[in-house]
Amino acid sequence: MKGIITFDGFKVDSMNYERISDYNEDSAKLAPEFLIKKTESKDDPSYYNIIFGVRLGGEEGSLPFKAEVILRGFFCFNSEDFNQEEYEIDDYQLFTIINASAILFPYLRSALTDLTSRSNHNPIILPTINFNEFIRNRDLSDILMDNDFYEDIE
């Protein structure tokens, strides 16, 4: 049985790590910044990507490093299992973004932990997130991207 959303895998778009030499231990603060974007296929909008990223250490001296991980997830919305006419377009978009982000999060979390464990400090393990609340508190127009950014899974 097919679910409403099919997850076809992910790839790493970007991973960066930079050690900060003038780190101030007294100002240490873990404040992850998240990026979430959705782009749909021009040919068939039921196929879409979620670009999901996290950045740490953006403030000067807040952590002994700067780290960033950006993943791209490949999804298909199986519309035969879901009557889109019953929902507003924003509800449909929120449904696909919330669920796809929740699916991608463990991969993002694991990649960040692995990346930050390769230095001489404790690895960073992101806390769990309530994606329903997290996505609904964002402006949907900031999440949706032009379909020129869509990529097919290879």
N, C-alpha and C positions, 0 to 999 in steps of 0.2 A: 504494500500500500504506500503510495506516495503522500508525503506531507504537503502542507500548503507552501512551504519554502524548501527548496532543495539547495544544499550547500555543496558546491562543486570544488571546494578547496580554497587555498589562499597562496599568496606569494609575498615575500618581503620586498617592499618597494625601497625601503631605506633603513639602515641601522647606523647610528653614529654614537661615538663615545669620545669624550675629551676630558682628560684629567685637568683639574684646576689646582695650580700650585699655591695660590694665595687664599686658600680656603680658611674661613674663620669658623672654628668649631662652635663658638657661642651663638652664631647666627644660623645654625643648621635648621633647615625647614624643608620638609617633604611636601611639595605642592605641585602635583602632576597637572599638566595642561593637556587636555585631550583635543584631538581633531577627529571629526566624523563627517564624512561626505558620502553622498550617494550619486551615482551616475548610471543612466540606463542606456541600453543598446538602441541605436537609431532604427535598426531593422525590426526588433522585437522587444518592446519595453518590459516584457516579463523577465528578461535577462538583465541583471544589474550588478554593479560592483559597489561594495562598501569600502571606502578608504578610511582606515581607522588607525590613529596614531596617538602616541603619548610622548611628552617632552618633560624632562626633569632638569632642575638646576638652571633655569633661565635667569633667575636673579643672581647678581654678582655675589659670589661668596656664600650662597645659601647651601650648597652641597660641595663635596670635594670633586665633583665631576659635572659635566653636562652629558645627558644621554637622550637619545631620541630613537624611537622605533615606529615605522609606518608599514602597515600591512594592507594588502588589497584582497578582499574576499570576493569570491565568485558565487552568485546566487541566481536562482530561477524561481519566480513566483508562479505556482501552479494554479492558474485562475479557475480551472474547472472545479477545484475544491473550495472555492471562495467566491461568493457572489458579490462582485465589486459594486453593482448597482445599489446594494443595500447600504453602502458606506460613502461618506464624503471623501473626496480626493485626499484631503489632509489625513483622514483616518487611515486610508490605504497606505499613504507614504509613511506615516508614523508606525503602522504595523510592520511594514517591511524593514524599516530602519531599526526599530527597537529589537526585533527578533534577530536580525542579521548581526547587529552589534553584540548582542548577548552570545551568539554563537562564536564570533571572532575573539571575544575578550580573553578566554583562556590562552589562546595562542599569542596574543599581544602580551599578556601578563608573563607568560613563560619566556618569551623572547627577551623582554626587559630584564627579568631575573637572571637569565643566562648571561646577557651582556654585562650587567653590573657585577656579576659574581667573578668576573675575570680580572679584578683589581684587588687592592689590599684593603678593601672596606667590606662591610656587610652587604650582601646582595639585597636589592630592593624587590619586595614582593608587594604588588599593588593590592589594596583591599578590594573586597567584592563591591559591586556597584548595582544599584537598583536601576536598570536601564529604562524602565517605564518612566520613572521620575526624572532621570538624567536627561533623556531625549526630549521629553515634553517641556522641560524648562529652557529649551533652546529654541531659537527662531528657525522654523522650518526652511525659510528662504536661504539661511546661511548654510544649511546642510546639503540642499539639492544643488548639483553641479550640471553644467552643460554636458550633453551626451558625447561631445568630442573627447572627453576624458575616459570614456568607456573602453575597456579591453576585454577581448574574448580570452577564455582560459586556453592555455597552450597545451 
